[in-house]
């Protein structure tokens, strides 16, 4: 897995933490990959980092140019449908946070 190569700040991070129920893991994996592909085609999408451990705990950070891009993604019809399925089947619990990235540094 490659790390997201984001531009110079400022930009936004949507941080989704979750506990997977363990149900329908194969469907979840396929659907998750489709959502990343779809997000990648949206205006303002900058990248994504995602991990999930053996217990099902996961953290996904999706990076966006601005708040308008986040709102457009949140309201995308296909994304809305998948979010509904996630709440009903895949996530035991979850939390979403939106943060403005003002500084970043590292090595890629």
N, C-alpha and C positions, 0 to 999 in steps of 0.2 A: 504494500500500500504506500503510495506516495503522499507526502504531506502537501497541503494546499500552499500554493505559491501566491500569496496575496500581494496587492500593490501597497504602496506607502499609505499609511493612515492619513486621514480618518476614513473608516468604513465601519460596518456593523457586523456583529456576530449574533446569530440565533443559536443558542445553546440548548439542546434537547437532551435531558437525562431521563433514562427510563429503566424499568425493570420488566423484562420480557416474561410473558406467562409460560413460554415453552410450547405453546400451541402453534401448529401449522408453521413450523420453522422454515420449511422449503418455500412455501408461498411467501412468507415474510421476506426471505432473502431475495427472491425474484422481484417482488414488488418494491423493495427498498432500492434495488439496482435501477429499476425503471424510474423511480422518483428522482434519483440522482441524475440520470440521463435527461429527464424532463427539466429539472431545475437548471442544469447546465445550459439549456437553450433559452432560458429566461433572461430578459434584460436586467442588468445589474448583478447577476450571479458572479461571484468571484472565486468560489472554491468550497470544498468540504473536507473535514477530517472526521473520521468515525471509528469508534472501537466498541467492542462488546466482549465481556469476559465469559467464562464458562458458566457462571451462575445466572447469566442473562442480563446483568447490569450493563448499560450502554451509555455512551456519551457521543453525541453528534454535534459538531459545530459547523454551521453553514454561514458563509461569509457573503455579505451583500454590500453593494455600493452605497445604498441609502435606504431610508425608511419606506419610500414609495415602492422600491423593489421588493421589500419584505412584505408589504401589504398586498402587492400584486400576486406574489407566490402564495400567501395565506389564502387568498380568494380564488386561486386557480381551480377550476371545476374538478379536474382529475386529482389534484392534491387534496381538495376537500373530501372527496369520496374515500381516498385512502386513509386520511386522518380519522374519519368515522369508523372505518374497519379496524384501525389500530386501537382506538379506545374500546371497541366492543370485544376484540379477540386477542390482540397481541400484547397489550400493555397492562400489566398488573397495576402499575402506577407510573407517573411521569411528571416532569416539570419542564417548563419552557422559560428561558430567560433571553432577553434581548439586551445587548450591550454595545455601546459605541467604543470601538477600538481607537485609542488615541496614540498608542505607541506599540510597536512590535519590533522584535529583533530576533535573530537566530541564524542558523546555517542550513542552507538547502543544497 
